[in-house]
Amino acid sequence: MMIPDQKTLFETWPILGRMNREEEVVWVNPDKLPVSTAKERSELSMKDIDDAEARLKRFAPFIMRAFPETEPRNGLIESELVRIPAMREILNDKYHACLKGTLLLKKDSHLAIAGSVKARGGIYEVLKHTEELAIANGLLTEEDLKGGAQSENAYSALGDESARKIFSQYKVQVGSTGNLGMSIGIMSAAIGYDAIVHMSADAKQWKKDLLRARGVTVIEYEADYGEAVKNGRKQSDADPMSYFVDDENSRDLFLGYAVAAKRLVGQLDEQGVTVDGEHPLFVYIPCGVGGAPGGITFGLKQVFGDNVHCFFVEPVQAPCMLAGMASGLQNAISVQDIGLTGLTHADGLAVGRASGFVGGVMKDFLSGEFTVRDAELYDFMRELLASENIFLEPSACASFMGAAKICVSEETRHYIEAQGLAGKMGNASHIVWATGGSLVPESIREQYRNTYL
Ligand SMILES: *Cc1c(COP(=O)(O)O)cnc(C)c1O
């Protein structure tokens, strides 16, 4: 598609002009539909999420065997939901956030195996592919797909040396800015695949080192994420024994993320947090290419309907999803088209062009977006560490911008008014989705703590 010149873009969609000037912006999605209508229009449904959840459960015996750290949760990869009242005070005092309800942190930063939200989607996709290959190679039967004790043994046996030998004939490849490569690489290597990760220039050295230590082949690019994906896909497509994880278009990845929502129901219950017509839930999630926040949002909207309000947060230099959604041009437009570099300290979010698939789904479901300057990511990081003693990587801290601004920005105040929530904000709960950090080595944490932009 031909993208209009910048002057035309900025005249047609003034918010793109403000993004070009690196302003922090707030955007409310004018196309959001009531969930009942949005669900009818969607190609995916709750049934697909249930299917993904069941598959993860089938694989639990294998996961427990390959990664003993998942034993406390019986092989389920899940994170805690915790209250962060001291951070709420900081947001109110320093950022004048005026948050009245409860503030919670969803610690996907501490998910087992990959230490980031990618442990949901990435690992799920590798497992789904593995199930197909296992059936094709006679390691699993159709009967095993139904569950039960027999099935548990069969899935556990996928960790046997004989099974690994079969999987070692196959390749799994992925393009990544870092964390997706870690989740796909670690899981693929654990199963026995020949794993190849194509890393963009943004990827941190320690992530490449960690992967190589696990036997993963890391190919480095001096170009950005889009280029790493393009090359990875090309190499994979040329090899019939190779499977490419396509972060931009994968329905499987998306559904793996969506399972988070079903598990959140019980966790909110445990925290005594009510979500209903009188008690709205606001959720803020950092966005890169869109798969993780899109999948989680899709799941949350299926489960909590119109009572949940989901917002994405992107860096001012790489707001690819916002550029696509605000203009309606979706993945036809890149951040470079609006005069941005796409370069950001938030390596997990350093994406220049969003997923068209996710943007198309989010058009009906998403409440809005915020953008954030890199300098503030480090401030949020230090403040969370000081107030709650929880470490997150800078990318993950983007979500705090949503909580800081939801009650005070003109755009979101208007949204709250229009949704009939003005009198209910005292009963609201806010979840800041923490998407990564627990695997960051201490020396790098020290660097982050001392970074002031
Ligand atoms: C990948 C990632 C995200 C965003 O996920 P996308 O699927 O790229 O939108 C957010 N935070 C962190 C730490 C990530 O690694």
The ligand as an SDF file (V2000), in Angstrom:
LIG
                    3D

 15 15  0  0  0  0  0  0  0  0999 V2000
    7.4770   -9.0120   23.9230 C   0  0  0  0  0  0  0  0  0  0  0  0
    7.3040   -8.1350   25.0840 C   0  0  0  0  0  0  0  0  0  0  0  0
    6.1980   -7.2820   25.2070 C   0  0  0  0  0  0  0  0  0  0  0  0
    5.1390   -7.0910   24.1530 C   0  0  0  0  0  0  0  0  0  0  0  0
    4.7150   -8.2270   23.4670 O   0  0  0  0  0  0  0  0  0  0  0  0
    4.3880   -8.1580   21.9100 P   0  0  0  0  0  0  0  0  0  0  0  0
    3.7860   -9.4600   21.6100 O   0  0  0  0  0  0  0  0  0  0  0  0
    5.6720   -7.9250   21.1790 O   0  0  0  0  0  0  0  0  0  0  0  0
    3.4630   -7.0010   21.7310 O   0  0  0  0  0  0  0  0  0  0  0  0
    6.1190   -6.5130   26.3490 C   0  0  0  0  0  0  0  0  0  0  0  0
    7.0510   -6.5490   27.3120 N   0  0  0  0  0  0  0  0  0  0  0  0
    8.1260   -7.3640   27.2310 C   0  0  0  0  0  0  0  0  0  0  0  0
    9.1220   -7.3780   28.3350 C   0  0  0  0  0  0  0  0  0  0  0  0
    8.2790   -8.1740   26.1070 C   0  0  0  0  0  0  0  0  0  0  0  0
    9.3460   -8.9570   26.0310 O   0  0  0  0  0  0  0  0  0  0  0  0
  1  2  1  0
  2  3  1  0
  2 14  2  0
  3  4  1  0
  3 10  2  0
  4  5  1  0
  5  6  1  0
  6  7  2  0
  6  8  1  0
  6  9  1  0
 10 11  1  0
 11 12  2  0
 12 13  1  0
 12 14  1  0
 14 15  1  0
M  END
$$$$
